[in-house]
Amino acid sequence: MIRVMIADDEEVIRRGLEKITSRMDLEVKVIGSYGNGLEAWNHLRELGRDDIDLLITDIKMPRMDGFKLIEEVRGHLKQLPIAVLSGFSEFEYARRAMRHGVLDYLLKPIEKAQLYDLLKSVEENKKLRPAAEPEETPHQAAEGGEHYVVEQTKSILEKEYGQNFELERLAETVGMNASYISRLFKYKTGQTITDYLIGIRIAKAKELLIGQPDLKNYEIAEKVGYSDPVYFNKLFKKMCGMTPKDYKSRCR
């Protein structure tokens, strides 16, 4: 049984979460559903670690916002998995939440698959959690928000593929250490950030070769982020088994 508490000032969101979880092939019990952080905290402060398995909280709420709620919870139940619920555009909230050690960042509108993965992860970790050693896993929580970090990284790469790639700048935008985000991305996707970016650039180059056949090779190279057309040619051939010119001819 996964015991979940929900804090969100939108009743439709709370009801939606309850409805979605009730239809999953998991045993989920919503032990509290509150419209502000203070009400949630008044209940939560009375609970022990075995009474609750997951807190899902919005950030913008009356009386007590999500950040304050998370701070209070961290002082009471350090290891409690917490997921933040907010809009994709509110990335600054995501970064602050991740610094508070949240497990995940659920985007509105809620994706059933992501919610399922979160609950499944909580269920599996609950089974593995030792009865003793209460201070063993905060580091895992502190590295939370992984799904959001990876998706944000992908989004940035897909928008800025034509620019000069700098890992440090990307890491700063995401709000994470460069070496950590590199390891996380590889772990979650099976690809390095560089390989993922190359994949985007080559795919875009293919689109340009077919969609804008009048473009010169060096122009296409520049549009997808490569200032050296010779290097672009070699890379394209390595990835596609043929030169850009041959690819264009073959697809006509």
Secondary structure, 3 states (H helix, E strand, C coil): CEEEEEECCCHHHHHHHHHHHHCCCCCEEEEEEECCHHHHHHHHCCCCHHHCCEEEEECCCCCCCHHHHHHHHHHHCCCCCEEEEEECCCHHHHHHHHHCCCCEEEEECCCHHHHHHHHHHHHHHHHHCCCCCCCCCHHHHHCCCHHHHHHHHHHHHHHHCCCCCCHHHHHHHHCCCHHHHHHHHHHHHCCCHHHHHHHHHHHHHHHHHHHCCCCCHHHHHHHCCCCCHHHHHHHHHHHHCCCHHHHHHHHC
